[in-house]
């Protein structure tokens, strides 16, 4: 019974966040009202407040959820090209730029603009997002390209994250072209000490037995 109740609560929480995201995307965080959110999902305000005690708590939960989704997509883009630095960076950047183009939370998170009062303390949250993204990409790079000079690798990772955010703020080309430019810059920085990135590993194949 306890597991059932926990499942129901998780589903309710996701429904509330989905409804909140829809309202934020259409009207901005500043115009989000708890009463409207409860009505959208068909629950009482008491039920809503038992999950999220305040509007700020809703914003915090939305931010965490969208950040996690973004990082999962970045990781998948990197994992899709093991051993191929340029292709991996390009795929991860393209995913992020495409997502930011249609997701106001991700766009605000990367740019710290706080458009429409999206989140009251967005600068702090944006710094946390940068730290998480840099750590995740840095861990991937260290595991997949250990032969690259650590200093150059760290600079390349930092450049990848910051250049991606820059292209979100002021897009001067298509997401595809921007991703290629960022990937080219990252590769040049990573190889600035003359190290060589290992060739792409062959894809694993399953035996027919």
C-alpha positions in Angstrom: 0.0 0.0 0.0 2.8 2.4 0.8 4.4 1.8 -2.6 1.0 2.5 -4.3 0.6 5.8 -2.4 4.1 6.8 -3.4 3.4 6.0 -7.0 0.2 8.1 -6.9 2.0 11.0 -5.3 4.8 10.9 -7.9 2.2 10.9 -10.7 0.4 13.8 -9.1 3.6 15.7 -8.8 4.5 15.2 -12.4 1.0 16.3 -13.5 1.3 19.5 -11.4 4.8 20.2 -12.9 3.5 19.5 -16.4 0.6 22.0 -15.9 3.0 24.5 -14.4 5.4 24.2 -17.3 2.6 24.8 -19.8 1.5 28.0 -18.0 5.1 29.2 -17.6 5.8 28.6 -21.3 2.7 30.5 -22.3 2.4 33.3 -19.8 5.7 33.5 -17.9 6.5 32.5 -14.3 5.4 35.9 -13.0 1.8 35.2 -14.0 1.7 31.7 -12.6 -1.0 31.3 -9.8 -1.3 28.4 -7.5 -5.1 28.5 -7.7 -5.0 28.2 -11.5 -2.5 25.3 -11.2 -4.8 23.4 -8.9 -7.7 24.0 -11.2 -5.7 22.8 -14.3 -5.0 19.5 -12.6 -8.4 19.2 -10.9 -7.1 19.0 -7.3 -7.8 21.1 -4.2 -5.5 23.9 -3.2 -4.8 22.0 0.0 -3.6 19.0 -2.1 -1.4 21.3 -4.2 0.1 23.0 -1.1 0.9 19.6 0.4 3.1 18.9 -2.6 4.4 22.5 -3.2 4.1 24.8 -0.2 4.7 27.9 -2.4 5.0 29.2 -5.9 8.7 29.4 -5.4 8.8 25.7 -4.6 7.0 25.0 -7.9 9.7 27.0 -9.7 12.5 25.2 -7.9 11.1 21.8 -8.8 10.5 22.9 -12.4 14.1 24.1 -12.7 15.5 20.8 -11.3 13.4 18.7 -13.6 14.2 20.5 -16.8 17.9 20.7 -15.8 18.0 16.9 -15.3 16.3 16.4 -18.7 18.8 18.6 -20.4 21.8 16.9 -18.8 20.4 13.5 -19.8 20.1 14.6 -23.4 23.6 16.0 -23.4 24.9 12.7 -22.0 23.1 10.8 -24.7 24.6 13.0 -27.4 28.1 12.4 -26.0 27.5 8.7 -25.7 26.3 8.4 -29.2 29.8 9.2 -30.5 32.4 7.4 -28.3 35.9 8.3 -29.2 34.9 11.0 -31.7 35.4 14.3 -29.9 34.1 16.5 -32.6 31.0 14.5 -33.3 30.2 14.1 -29.6 30.5 17.8 -28.8 28.5 18.7 -31.9 25.7 16.3 -31.0 25.5 17.6 -27.4 25.6 21.2 -28.4 22.9 20.7 -31.1 20.7 19.0 -28.6 21.1 21.9 -26.1 20.5 24.6 -28.7 17.4 22.8 -30.0 16.0 22.3 -26.6 16.6 25.9 -25.5 14.8 27.1 -28.6 11.6 25.5 -27.4 12.0 25.4 -23.7 11.8 28.7 -21.8 13.1 27.3 -18.6 16.3 25.9 -20.2 16.8 29.1 -22.2 16.5 31.3 -19.0 18.6 28.8 -17.1 21.5 29.2 -19.6 21.2 32.9 -20.0 20.2 34.1 -16.5 17.8 36.6 -18.1 14.9 35.9 -15.8 12.5 36.8 -18.6 8.9 37.5 -17.3 10.0 36.9 -13.7 10.6 33.2 -14.6 12.5 32.5 -11.5 13.3 34.9 -8.7 16.8 33.8 -8.0 17.8 32.7 -11.5 21.4 33.9 -11.4 22.2 31.5 -8.5 20.4 28.6 -10.2 22.1 29.3 -13.5 25.5 29.1 -11.8 24.5 25.8 -10.4 23.4 24.6 -13.8 26.8 25.7 -15.3 28.6 23.8 -12.5 26.6 20.6 -13.1 27.0 20.8 -16.9 30.7 21.5 -16.6 31.2 18.6 -14.2 29.2 16.2 -16.3 31.0 17.0 -19.6 34.3 17.1 -17.8 33.8 13.7 -16.4 32.9 12.3 -19.8 35.9 14.0 -21.4 38.3 12.7 -18.8 37.0 9.1 -19.2 37.0 9.1 -23.0 40.1 11.2 -23.8 42.6 10.6 -21.0 45.5 11.3 -23.4 44.4 14.9 -23.8 46.3 17.3 -21.6 44.2 17.9 -18.5 44.6 21.7 -18.6 43.6 21.9 -22.3 40.7 19.4 -21.6 39.3 21.6 -18.8 39.6 24.7 -20.9 37.8 22.9 -23.8 35.0 21.8 -21.5 34.5 25.3 -20.1 34.5 26.7 -23.6 31.9 24.2 -24.7 29.5 25.1 -22.0 30.0 28.9 -22.2 29.9 29.0 -26.0 26.7 27.0 -26.1 25.1 29.5 -23.7 26.4 32.3 -25.8 24.7 30.9 -28.9 21.5 30.5 -26.9 21.6 34.2 -26.0 22.5 35.5 -29.5 22.0 33.0 -32.3 23.9 34.2 -35.4 23.4 30.9 -37.3 21.2 27.8 -37.4 21.5 25.4 -34.4 23.3 23.0 -36.8 25.9 25.6 -37.9 26.4 26.9 -34.4 27.0 23.3 -33.1 29.6 22.8 -35.7 31.4 26.0 -34.8 31.4 25.2 -31.1 32.6 21.7 -31.8 35.4 23.0 -34.0 36.5 25.5 -31.3 36.4 22.8 -28.6 38.6 20.4 -30.7 41.1 23.1 -31.4 41.4 24.0 -27.7 41.6 20.3 -26.6 44.4 19.6 -29.1 46.3 22.9 -28.4 49.1 21.0 -26.7 49.6 18.7 -29.6 47.9 15.7 -28.1 45.9 13.4 -30.3 42.4 12.3 -29.6 42.0 8.5 -30.0 40.1 7.4 -33.1 36.5 6.5 -32.7 36.0 3.0 -31.2 34.2 0.5 -33.4 30.6 0.0 -32.6 29.8 -3.1 -30.6 27.9 -5.8 -32.4 25.8 -8.5 -30.9 26.6 -12.1 -31.7 23.9 -13.9 -33.6 24.0 -16.9 -31.2 
